[in-house]
């Protein structure tokens, strides 16, 4: 989730949101529904522009 990325990277939440949006546009990450908390999303690697598909 974005909260996990903020906590582990020590980056500001706004920076994480901006980066996630750019990565999504480039198809480098894929957003998934998070069943434990519908207000949040999970992210995994996508298969676009030089990215590798996650197993």
mmCIF file of the N, C-alpha and C atoms, coordinates in Angstrom:
data_MODEL
# 
_entry.id   MODEL 
# 
loop_
_atom_site.group_PDB 
_atom_site.id 
_atom_site.type_symbol 
_atom_site.label_atom_id 
_atom_site.label_alt_id 
_atom_site.label_comp_id 
_atom_site.label_asym_id 
_atom_site.label_entity_id 
_atom_site.label_seq_id 
_atom_site.pdbx_PDB_ins_code 
_atom_site.Cartn_x 
_atom_site.Cartn_y 
_atom_site.Cartn_z 
_atom_site.occupancy 
_atom_site.B_iso_or_equiv 
_atom_site.pdbx_formal_charge 
_atom_site.auth_seq_id 
_atom_site.auth_comp_id 
_atom_site.auth_asym_id 
_atom_site.auth_atom_id 
_atom_site.pdbx_PDB_model_num 
ATOM 1   N N  . UNK A 1 1  ? 0.838   -1.183  0.000   1.00 0.00 ? 1  UNK A N  1 
ATOM 2   C CA . UNK A 1 1  ? 0.000   0.000   0.000   1.00 0.00 ? 1  UNK A CA 1 
ATOM 3   C C  . UNK A 1 1  ? 0.883   1.246   0.000   1.00 0.00 ? 1  UNK A C  1 
ATOM 4   N N  . UNK A 1 2  ? 0.278   2.373   -0.301  1.00 0.00 ? 2  UNK A N  1 
ATOM 5   C CA . UNK A 1 2  ? 1.044   3.618   -0.277  1.00 0.00 ? 2  UNK A CA 1 
ATOM 6   C C  . UNK A 1 2  ? 1.614   3.889   1.108   1.00 0.00 ? 2  UNK A C  1 
ATOM 7   N N  . UNK A 1 3  ? 0.839   3.576   2.139   1.00 0.00 ? 3  UNK A N  1 
ATOM 8   C CA . UNK A 1 3  ? 1.333   3.788   3.509   1.00 0.00 ? 3  UNK A CA 1 
ATOM 9   C C  . UNK A 1 3  ? 2.588   2.966   3.770   1.00 0.00 ? 3  UNK A C  1 
ATOM 10  N N  . UNK A 1 4  ? 2.605   1.734   3.286   1.00 0.00 ? 4  UNK A N  1 
ATOM 11  C CA . UNK A 1 4  ? 3.780   0.877   3.470   1.00 0.00 ? 4  UNK A CA 1 
ATOM 12  C C  . UNK A 1 4  ? 4.996   1.446   2.742   1.00 0.00 ? 4  UNK A C  1 
ATOM 13  N N  . UNK A 1 5  ? 4.774   1.950   1.535   1.00 0.00 ? 5  UNK A N  1 
ATOM 14  C CA . UNK A 1 5  ? 5.879   2.530   0.766   1.00 0.00 ? 5  UNK A CA 1 
ATOM 15  C C  . UNK A 1 5  ? 6.427   3.764   1.475   1.00 0.00 ? 5  UNK A C  1 
ATOM 16  N N  . UNK A 1 6  ? 5.532   4.615   1.978   1.00 0.00 ? 6  UNK A N  1 
ATOM 17  C CA . UNK A 1 6  ? 5.960   5.813   2.711   1.00 0.00 ? 6  UNK A CA 1 
ATOM 18  C C  . UNK A 1 6  ? 6.770   5.417   3.938   1.00 0.00 ? 6  UNK A C  1 
ATOM 19  N N  . UNK A 1 7  ? 6.277   4.442   4.677   1.00 0.00 ? 7  UNK A N  1 
ATOM 20  C CA . UNK A 1 7  ? 6.949   4.015   5.910   1.00 0.00 ? 7  UNK A CA 1 
ATOM 21  C C  . UNK A 1 7  ? 8.331   3.427   5.627   1.00 0.00 ? 7  UNK A C  1 
ATOM 22  N N  . UNK A 1 8  ? 8.445   2.611   4.589   1.00 0.00 ? 8  UNK A N  1 
ATOM 23  C CA . UNK A 1 8  ? 9.723   1.947   4.315   1.00 0.00 ? 8  UNK A CA 1 
ATOM 24  C C  . UNK A 1 8  ? 10.722  2.839   3.587   1.00 0.00 ? 8  UNK A C  1 
ATOM 25  N N  . UNK A 1 9  ? 10.235  3.787   2.808   1.00 0.00 ? 9  UNK A N  1 
ATOM 26  C CA . UNK A 1 9  ? 11.137  4.620   2.017   1.00 0.00 ? 9  UNK A CA 1 
ATOM 27  C C  . UNK A 1 9  ? 11.479  5.950   2.688   1.00 0.00 ? 9  UNK A C  1 
ATOM 28  N N  . UNK A 1 10 ? 10.712  6.319   3.725   1.00 0.00 ? 10 UNK A N  1 
ATOM 29  C CA . UNK A 1 10 ? 10.891  7.609   4.401   1.00 0.00 ? 10 UNK A CA 1 
ATOM 30  C C  . UNK A 1 10 ? 10.672  8.793   3.450   1.00 0.00 ? 10 UNK A C  1 
ATOM 31  N N  . UNK A 1 11 ? 9.911   8.571   2.382   1.00 0.00 ? 11 UNK A N  1 
ATOM 32  C CA . UNK A 1 11 ? 9.563   9.649   1.457   1.00 0.00 ? 11 UNK A CA 1 
ATOM 33  C C  . UNK A 1 11 ? 8.231   10.259  1.872   1.00 0.00 ? 11 UNK A C  1 
ATOM 34  N N  . UNK A 1 12 ? 8.005   11.529  1.537   1.00 0.00 ? 12 UNK A N  1 
ATOM 35  C CA . UNK A 1 12 ? 6.704   12.133  1.838   1.00 0.00 ? 12 UNK A CA 1 
ATOM 36  C C  . UNK A 1 12 ? 5.581   11.449  1.051   1.00 0.00 ? 12 UNK A C  1 
ATOM 37  N N  . UNK A 1 13 ? 4.389   11.427  1.627   1.00 0.00 ? 13 UNK A N  1 
ATOM 38  C CA . UNK A 1 13 ? 3.241   10.770  0.987   1.00 0.00 ? 13 UNK A CA 1 
ATOM 39  C C  . UNK A 1 13 ? 2.963   11.360  -0.392  1.00 0.00 ? 13 UNK A C  1 
ATOM 40  N N  . UNK A 1 14 ? 3.105   12.663  -0.524  1.00 0.00 ? 14 UNK A N  1 
ATOM 41  C CA . UNK A 1 14 ? 2.838   13.300  -1.818  1.00 0.00 ? 14 UNK A CA 1 
ATOM 42  C C  . UNK A 1 14 ? 3.817   12.815  -2.887  1.00 0.00 ? 14 UNK A C  1 
ATOM 43  N N  . UNK A 1 15 ? 5.078   12.641  -2.521  1.00 0.00 ? 15 UNK A N  1 
ATOM 44  C CA . UNK A 1 15 ? 6.087   12.134  -3.452  1.00 0.00 ? 15 UNK A CA 1 
ATOM 45  C C  . UNK A 1 15 ? 5.753   10.715  -3.880  1.00 0.00 ? 15 UNK A C  1 
ATOM 46  N N  . UNK A 1 16 ? 5.323   9.891   -2.937  1.00 0.00 ? 16 UNK A N  1 
ATOM 47  C CA . UNK A 1 16 ? 4.959   8.502   -3.245  1.00 0.00 ? 16 UNK A CA 1 
ATOM 48  C C  . UNK A 1 16 ? 3.759   8.473   -4.187  1.00 0.00 ? 16 UNK A C  1 
ATOM 49  N N  . UNK A 1 17 ? 2.742   9.287   -3.908  1.00 0.00 ? 17 UNK A N  1 
ATOM 50  C CA . UNK A 1 17 ? 1.564   9.340   -4.790  1.00 0.00 ? 17 UNK A CA 1 
ATOM 51  C C  . UNK A 1 17 ? 1.956   9.748   -6.203  1.00 0.00 ? 17 UNK A C  1 
ATOM 52  N N  . UNK A 1 18 ? 2.798   10.760  -6.317  1.00 0.00 ? 18 UNK A N  1 
ATOM 53  C CA . UNK A 1 18 ? 3.249   11.237  -7.619  1.00 0.00 ? 18 UNK A CA 1 
ATOM 54  C C  . UNK A 1 18 ? 4.002   10.133  -8.364  1.00 0.00 ? 18 UNK A C  1 
ATOM 55  N N  . UNK A 1 19 ? 4.917   9.464   -7.676  1.00 0.00 ? 19 UNK A N  1 
ATOM 56  C CA . UNK A 1 19 ? 5.707   8.403   -8.299  1.00 0.00 ? 19 UNK A CA 1 
ATOM 57  C C  . UNK A 1 19 ? 4.822   7.234   -8.727  1.00 0.00 ? 19 UNK A C  1 
ATOM 58  N N  . UNK A 1 20 ? 3.875   6.850   -7.886  1.00 0.00 ? 20 UNK A N  1 
ATOM 59  C CA . UNK A 1 20 ? 2.976   5.745   -8.222  1.00 0.00 ? 20 UNK A CA 1 
ATOM 60  C C  . UNK A 1 20 ? 2.155   6.090   -9.458  1.00 0.00 ? 20 UNK A C  1 
ATOM 61  N N  . UNK A 1 21 ? 1.655   7.309   -9.530  1.00 0.00 ? 21 UNK A N  1 
ATOM 62  C CA . UNK A 1 21 ? 0.881   7.715   -10.708 1.00 0.00 ? 21 UNK A CA 1 
ATOM 63  C C  . UNK A 1 21 ? 1.723   7.660   -11.973 1.00 0.00 ? 21 UNK A C  1 
ATOM 64  N N  . UNK A 1 22 ? 2.959   8.123   -11.903 1.00 0.00 ? 22 UNK A N  1 
ATOM 65  C CA . UNK A 1 22 ? 3.837   8.069   -13.088 1.00 0.00 ? 22 UNK A CA 1 
ATOM 66  C C  . UNK A 1 22 ? 4.143   6.629   -13.482 1.00 0.00 ? 22 UNK A C  1 
ATOM 67  N N  . UNK A 1 23 ? 4.412   5.779   -12.504 1.00 0.00 ? 23 UNK A N  1 
ATOM 68  C CA . UNK A 1 23 ? 4.704   4.375   -12.801 1.00 0.00 ? 23 UNK A CA 1 
ATOM 69  C C  . UNK A 1 23 ? 3.487   3.668   -13.389 1.00 0.00 ? 23 UNK A C  1 
ATOM 70  N N  . UNK A 1 24 ? 2.285   4.016   -12.910 1.00 0.00 ? 24 UNK A N  1 
ATOM 71  C CA . UNK A 1 24 ? 1.053   3.431   -13.458 1.00 0.00 ? 24 UNK A CA 1 
ATOM 72  C C  . UNK A 1 24 ? 0.843   3.849   -14.906 1.00 0.00 ? 24 UNK A C  1 
ATOM 73  N N  . UNK A 1 25 ? 1.075   5.111   -15.210 1.00 0.00 ? 25 UNK A N  1 
ATOM 74  C CA . UNK A 1 25 ? 0.921   5.607   -16.579 1.00 0.00 ? 25 UNK A CA 1 
ATOM 75  C C  . UNK A 1 25 ? 1.876   4.879   -17.522 1.00 0.00 ? 25 UNK A C  1 
ATOM 76  N N  . UNK A 1 26 ? 3.066   4.571   -17.048 1.00 0.00 ? 26 UNK A N  1 
ATOM 77  C CA . UNK A 1 26 ? 4.062   3.872   -17.861 1.00 0.00 ? 26 UNK A CA 1 
ATOM 78  C C  . UNK A 1 26 ? 3.864   2.356   -17.843 1.00 0.00 ? 26 UNK A C  1 
ATOM 79  N N  . UNK A 1 27 ? 2.824   1.877   -17.159 1.00 0.00 ? 27 UNK A N  1 
ATOM 80  C CA . UNK A 1 27 ? 2.522   0.443   -17.034 1.00 0.00 ? 27 UNK A CA 1 
ATOM 81  C C  . UNK A 1 27 ? 3.644   -0.342  -16.364 1.00 0.00 ? 27 UNK A C  1 
ATOM 82  N N  . UNK A 1 28 ? 4.390   0.305   -15.484 1.00 0.00 ? 28 UNK A N  1 
ATOM 83  C CA . UNK A 1 28 ? 5.454   -0.385  -14.763 1.00 0.00 ? 28 UNK A CA 1 
ATOM 84  C C  . UNK A 1 28 ? 4.947   -1.008  -13.471 1.00 0.00 ? 28 UNK A C  1 
ATOM 85  N N  . UNK A 1 29 ? 3.810   -0.522  -12.977 1.00 0.00 ? 29 UNK A N  1 
ATOM 86  C CA . UNK A 1 29 ? 3.162   -1.140  -11.827 1.00 0.00 ? 29 UNK A CA 1 
ATOM 87  C C  . UNK A 1 29 ? 1.680   -1.301  -12.122 1.00 0.00 ? 29 UNK A C  1 
ATOM 88  N N  . UNK A 1 30 ? 1.059   -2.234  -11.414 1.00 0.00 ? 30 UNK A N  1 
ATOM 89  C CA . UNK A 1 30 ? -0.367  -2.513  -11.555 1.00 0.00 ? 30 UNK A CA 1 
ATOM 90  C C  . UNK A 1 30 ? -1.007  -2.332  -10.189 1.00 0.00 ? 30 UNK A C  1 
ATOM 91  N N  . UNK A 1 31 ? -2.138  -1.645  -10.169 1.00 0.00 ? 31 UNK A N  1 
ATOM 92  C CA . UNK A 1 31 ? -2.868  -1.402  -8.928  1.00 0.00 ? 31 UNK A CA 1 
ATOM 93  C C  . UNK A 1 31 ? -3.895  -2.510  -8.730  1.00 0.00 ? 31 UNK A C  1 
ATOM 94  N N  . UNK A 1 32 ? -3.969  -3.060  -7.516  1.00 0.00 ? 32 UNK A N  1 
ATOM 95  C CA . UNK A 1 32 ? -4.920  -4.117  -7.187  1.00 0.00 ? 32 UNK A CA 1 
ATOM 96  C C  . UNK A 1 32 ? -5.773  -3.695  -6.002  1.00 0.00 ? 32 UNK A C  1 
ATOM 97  N N  . UNK A 1 33 ? -6.979  -4.229  -5.945  1.00 0.00 ? 33 UNK A N  1 
ATOM 98  C CA . UNK A 1 33 ? -7.893  -3.969  -4.837  1.00 0.00 ? 33 UNK A CA 1 
ATOM 99  C C  . UNK A 1 33 ? -7.349  -4.626  -3.570  1.00 0.00 ? 33 UNK A C  1 
ATOM 100 N N  . UNK A 1 34 ? -7.426  -3.927  -2.454  1.00 0.00 ? 34 UNK A N  1 
ATOM 101 C CA . UNK A 1 34 ? -6.951  -4.431  -1.163  1.00 0.00 ? 34 UNK A CA 1 
ATOM 102 C C  . UNK A 1 34 ? -8.171  -4.780  -0.317  1.00 0.00 ? 34 UNK A C  1 
ATOM 103 N N  . UNK A 1 35 ? -8.448  -6.063  -0.159  1.00 0.00 ? 35 UNK A N  1 
ATOM 104 C CA . UNK A 1 35 ? -9.666  -6.525  0.502   1.00 0.00 ? 35 UNK A CA 1 
ATOM 105 C C  . UNK A 1 35 ? -9.721  -6.170  1.985   1.00 0.00 ? 35 UNK A C  1 
ATOM 106 N N  . UNK A 1 36 ? -8.588  -6.091  2.655   1.00 0.00 ? 36 UNK A N  1 
ATOM 107 C CA . UNK A 1 36 ? -8.581  -5.791  4.093   1.00 0.00 ? 36 UNK A CA 1 
ATOM 108 C C  . UNK A 1 36 ? -8.994  -4.352  4.379   1.00 0.00 ? 36 UNK A C  1 
ATOM 109 N N  . UNK A 1 37 ? -8.725  -3.445  3.416   1.00 0.00 ? 37 UNK A N  1 
ATOM 110 C CA . UNK A 1 37 ? -9.094  -2.040  3.587   1.00 0.00 ? 37 UNK A CA 1 
ATOM 111 C C  . UNK A 1 37 ? -9.388  -1.458  2.206   1.00 0.00 ? 37 UNK A C  1 
ATOM 112 N N  . UNK A 1 38 ? -10.666 -1.322  1.887   1.00 0.00 ? 38 UNK A N  1 
ATOM 113 C CA . UNK A 1 38 ? -11.081 -0.904  0.547   1.00 0.00 ? 38 UNK A CA 1 
ATOM 114 C C  . UNK A 1 38 ? -10.630 0.516   0.198   1.00 0.00 ? 38 UNK A C  1 
ATOM 115 N N  . UNK A 1 39 ? -10.172 1.281   1.175   1.00 0.00 ? 39 UNK A N  1 
ATOM 116 C CA . UNK A 1 39 ? -9.689  2.639   0.898   1.00 0.00 ? 39 UNK A CA 1 
ATOM 117 C C  . UNK A 1 39 ? -8.275  2.636   0.335   1.00 0.00 ? 39 UNK A C  1 
ATOM 118 N N  . UNK A 1 40 ? -7.591  1.503   0.421   1.00 0.00 ? 40 UNK A N  1 
ATOM 119 C CA . UNK A 1 40 ? -6.205  1.411   -0.022  1.00 0.00 ? 40 UNK A CA 1 
ATOM 120 C C  . UNK A 1 40 ? -6.094  0.471   -1.212  1.00 0.00 ? 40 UNK A C  1 
ATOM 121 N N  . UNK A 1 41 ? -4.952  0.527   -1.877  1.00 0.00 ? 41 UNK A N  1 
ATOM 122 C CA . UNK A 1 41 ? -4.669  -0.348  -3.010  1.00 0.00 ? 41 UNK A CA 1 
ATOM 123 C C  . UNK A 1 41 ? -3.326  -1.025  -2.796  1.00 0.00 ? 41 UNK A C  1 
ATOM 124 N N  . UNK A 1 42 ? -3.184  -2.190  -3.401  1.00 0.00 ? 42 UNK A N  1 
ATOM 125 C CA . UNK A 1 42 ? -1.899  -2.885  -3.422  1.00 0.00 ? 42 UNK A CA 1 
ATOM 126 C C  . UNK A 1 42 ? -1.265  -2.649  -4.782  1.00 0.00 ? 42 UNK A C  1 
ATOM 127 N N  . UNK A 1 43 ? 0.047   -2.695  -4.839  1.00 0.00 ? 43 UNK A N  1 
ATOM 128 C CA . UNK A 1 43 ? 0.759   -2.459  -6.084  1.00 0.00 ? 43 UNK A CA 1 
ATOM 129 C C  . UNK A 1 43 ? 1.719   -3.608  -6.338  1.00 0.00 ? 43 UNK A C  1 
ATOM 130 N N  . UNK A 1 44 ? 1.854   -3.962  -7.620  1.00 0.00 ? 44 UNK A N  1 
ATOM 131 C CA . UNK A 1 44 ? 2.827   -4.979  -8.023  1.00 0.00 ? 44 UNK A CA 1 
ATOM 132 C C  . UNK A 1 44 ? 3.457   -4.532  -9.331  1.00 0.00 ? 44 UNK A C  1 
ATOM 133 N N  . UNK A 1 45 ? 4.564   -5.143  -9.685  1.00 0.00 ? 45 UNK A N  1 
ATOM 134 C CA . UNK A 1 45 ? 5.235   -4.778  -10.924 1.00 0.00 ? 45 UNK A CA 1 
ATOM 135 C C  . UNK A 1 45 ? 4.356   -5.114  -12.110 1.00 0.00 ? 45 UNK A C  1 
ATOM 136 N N  . UNK A 1 46 ? 4.357   -4.237  -13.104 1.00 0.00 ? 46 UNK A N  1 
ATOM 137 C CA . UNK A 1 46 ? 3.623   -4.465  -14.346 1.00 0.00 ? 46 UNK A CA 1 
ATOM 138 C C  . UNK A 1 46 ? 4.579   -4.946  -15.418 1.00 0.00 ? 46 UNK A C  1 
ATOM 139 N N  . UNK A 1 47 ? 4.127   -4.974  -16.654 1.00 0.00 ? 47 UNK A N  1 
ATOM 140 C CA . UNK A 1 47 ? 4.956   -5.501  -17.728 1.00 0.00 ? 47 UNK A CA 1 
ATOM 141 C C  . UNK A 1 47 ? 5.250   -4.507  -18.824 1.00 0.00 ? 47 UNK A C  1 
ATOM 142 N N  . UNK A 1 48 ? 5.130   -3.205  -18.575 1.00 0.00 ? 48 UNK A N  1 
ATOM 143 C CA . UNK A 1 48 ? 5.295   -2.209  -19.634 1.00 0.00 ? 48 UNK A CA 1 
ATOM 144 C C  . UNK A 1 48 ? 6.705   -1.676  -19.733 1.00 0.00 ? 48 UNK A C  1 
ATOM 145 N N  . UNK A 1 49 ? 6.963   -0.917  -20.777 1.00 0.00 ? 49 UNK A N  1 
ATOM 146 C CA . UNK A 1 49 ? 8.185   -0.168  -21.062 1.00 0.00 ? 49 UNK A CA 1 
ATOM 147 C C  . UNK A 1 49 ? 9.408   -0.563  -20.240 1.00 0.00 ? 49 UNK A C  1 
ATOM 148 N N  . UNK A 1 50 ? 9.950   -1.727  -20.494 1.00 0.00 ? 50 UNK A N  1 
ATOM 149 C CA . UNK A 1 50 ? 11.165  -2.142  -19.817 1.00 0.00 ? 50 UNK A CA 1 
ATOM 150 C C  . UNK A 1 50 ? 10.940  -2.803  -18.482 1.00 0.00 ? 50 UNK A C  1 
ATOM 151 N N  . UNK A 1 51 ? 9.717   -2.820  -18.008 1.00 0.00 ? 51 UNK A N  1 
ATOM 152 C CA . UNK A 1 51 ? 9.423   -3.476  -16.739 1.00 0.00 ? 51 UNK A CA 1 
ATOM 153 C C  . UNK A 1 51 ? 9.275   -4.973  -16.921 1.00 0.00 ? 51 UNK A C  1 
ATOM 154 N N  . UNK A 1 52 ? 9.459   -5.699  -15.851 1.00 0.00 ? 52 UNK A N  1 
ATOM 155 C CA . UNK A 1 52 ? 9.289   -7.149  -15.902 1.00 0.00 ? 52 UNK A CA 1 
ATOM 156 C C  . UNK A 1 52 ? 7.971   -7.506  -15.261 1.00 0.00 ? 52 UNK A C  1 
ATOM 157 N N  . UNK A 1 53 ? 7.324   -8.533  -15.788 1.00 0.00 ? 53 UNK A N  1 
ATOM 158 C CA . UNK A 1 53 ? 6.074   -9.017  -15.214 1.00 0.00 ? 53 UNK A CA 1 
ATOM 159 C C  . UNK A 1 53 ? 6.385   -9.779  -13.933 1.00 0.00 ? 53 UNK A C  1 
ATOM 160 N N  . UNK A 1 54 ? 5.699   -9.440  -12.866 1.00 0.00 ? 54 UNK A N  1 
ATOM 161 C CA . UNK A 1 54 ? 5.889   -10.139 -11.594 1.00 0.00 ? 54 UNK A CA 1 
ATOM 162 C C  . UNK A 1 54 ? 5.276   -11.527 -11.686 1.00 0.00 ? 54 UNK A C  1 
ATOM 163 N N  . UNK A 1 55 ? 5.895   -12.524 -11.033 1.00 0.00 ? 55 UNK A N  1 
ATOM 164 C CA . UNK A 1 55 ? 5.340   -13.889 -11.083 1.00 0.00 ? 55 UNK A CA 1 
ATOM 165 C C  . UNK A 1 55 ? 4.020   -14.003 -10.360 1.00 0.00 ? 55 UNK A C  1 
# 
